[in-house]
Amino acid sequence: MKFIAHINIMPLKELLDPQGKAVNNSLHNLGLTGVNDVRVGKHIHLSLEAQTKEAAEDMTREACKKLLANQVMESFDFTVSEA
């Protein structure tokens, strides 16, 4: 079966996010002073084939842990659905 995984990778809340800080400051410079905090991350789509949804979730989790996310500095979550 074919599946699509949607993965969100974000910097850990405990760590400074310099890119988010820069975006936040730029938004304030544009007059959008109501914005209080910006965190910048990544969104990744994976197309994969697996026998079951659980197997697709396992493959996605493994990809995140081994390559896509640096778990020292980032957290991840994902959803998997049939393509």
C-alpha positions, 0 to 999 in steps of 0.5 A: 500500500502507498502512504504519505507521511507529513512530518513536522520538525521544530527546535526544542522549546528549551533552546534559542531559535535564532531564525525565529527571533529574526523573523519575529523582529522583522514582523515587528519592523513591519508593524505586526507588533501583536506577534509575540513569539516565532519558532521556525521549523521544517515540514517534510512529506514522504511518500512510502510503501508499506504493508500496513499503516503501522509499518509506514509509521515505523518507517517514518519514525526511523527516518526521523530518528536516523536522519531527518531530525537532530534529536539533541536540538529538535523534536518531531511529530508526524501523521501517516495516511493512505495515499 
